Amino acid sequence: MSNRPIILGIVGDSAAGKTTLTRGIAQVLGENDVTIICTDDYHKYDRKQRAELGISAIHPDCNYLDIIQQHLSLLRTGQPILKPIYNHGTGTFDPPEYIKPNKFVIVEGLLGYSTRGMRDSYDIKVYLAPPEDLRAIWKVKRDTRKRGYSEAEVLEQLRKREPDSDAFIRPQRQWADVIVTFYPSNGGTPQDDLLLNVRLVLRPTIPHPDLTTVLNPDGGRLGAAVRLGLDRDMGKPVDLLEIDGHATAEQVRELERVLCNEVPYLGQFCSLDGNADIGKVVGTTGETLQSYPLALTQLLITYHMLKAMSLPRENASIIA
């Protein structure tokens, strides 16, 4: 590793889809080349202590933000860290883990953009903003199946956390380069995993790929299921890329060709015939499903990570 790692931040509220997005991006880049960090591991208190103190896990005072910032600075210069581990199954802490950064580092969690020092450590910043009713369904599904909660307990937790979500999680949206919103198609319900559309707000804080060759007001080569337009976000002009749930595998491959052709010298990371592992989600009955809007979202973010490799980077590491 002659240069420092490329660092991607993925921030969003609990059960917003961070882990699903992270895993798909890691599959595209090659899991051996990706280090994944979850900032949930930096909680100050275990589950019992939080209950006794009456503090939620998403409150900044419940997390070692200074240590997250310090570890991001070390990872950015290619140095190893001793990362804590929070066990969601037991609600307690496991022994820390020694981690050396790979070519790519993905940092996903709740409060990753809370300080200026954290924000300055990322090459690309993504924020996940699903509708709250959809996020609630995802959280109930995850926490009842994987974390041992009852549905009533999860819904009560959501209710109690809402003030902290509004005060500390959602304001981080303003710092993102890409804002990702999955939402139900017309006539669909939040339970229809395969019918989810995605809306991608592309802010001019980083250079985005030129998609005008395949997208135009009449549908272009990718058809009407994938659309590119102009919009305003928080009062500022942005590009808006929308992908419908009925986008096809052929459209995924076409967009992948466009993205990878912009970084041909990094083509070893791209599968020009399409990557069957991306865009996978777990359906309502537990089966694995293919979501092409998710796949295209993963490809776009991967593009930005690959593109960042070609840009001049400060803080080159001296790792042999």
C-alpha positions, 0 to 999 in steps of 0.5 A: 500500500503506497498511498493511504486508504480510501475511506467511505462514510455511511451514516444513517439512523438505526436499521436504515440499511447501512450494513446491507449497502456496506456489504454490497460495496465490499463485494464489488471491491473484493472483501480482502481489500476492504476494512469495515468499521462499525461505529456502534462499537464505540458506545460508552455504556452497555445495554444495562448501563444505558437503561440505568442512566436513561440514555439512548445509544444514539446520543453523542454522550453515549459514544466515544466520539473523540476515539472514533475521530482519533481512529479515523485519523490513524486509519487515514494514514494507514496505521492500525487501531485497537477497535472496541467491539460492542456485541448487539446479541448480549448488549455487552462488550467483547475484547477489542480487535487489532485492525490494519486498514486495507486499500479501502475502509468503510466506516458505517454507523450512527454518528460518523459525521458528528465532528469536523475532524471525522468529516475531514477523514472521509473521501466520500460521505453517504447518508441513508434517509429512508421514509420513517415508516419503512425504517420502522419495518426494517428495524422491527424485522431485524431486532426481533429476528437477530437481537431477541426483542419483541415487536412491542419493545422495538416500537417503544424503543423507536418512540423513545429515541425519536427526539435523539434521532431528530437532534443528532442523526438527521442533521448529519444529512447536510454533510453528505455527498450522496443521499440515498432514499429507498421508498415504495413504488406506486401501489407498493407497500414498505413490505414489498422489498423488490418494489422499492425505488431509490432516489439519489441526491448527488451534491456537487461536493464531489465530481459525479459520473457523466450519465448524460450519454445514457440518460436523457428526458426521453429515457435514453439507453437505460429507459424510463426506469432510470432518470436523471434530473435537476433539483434543489436540496437544502436550498442548493442545486443538485443532480437527482438520479432516480431508479425504479424497482422494475429496473432490469439486469441489462440496465445494471450492466449498462450503467456499470459499463459507463461507470467503469469506462470512466476509470479503465485503468481500475477495470480490475475492480469492475465486472463489465458483464455484471456482478451477480453478488450485488444488490442482494437483500433478505426478503420478508420471508427470509429468502435472498432477493435481487434489488437492481436499484440497490445494485445500481446504488452500490455501483455508483458509490463504488465508482466514487471510491475507485475514482478517489484512488486516481486523485492526488492523496495527501498523507501517504503512508509508509507501510511496506 
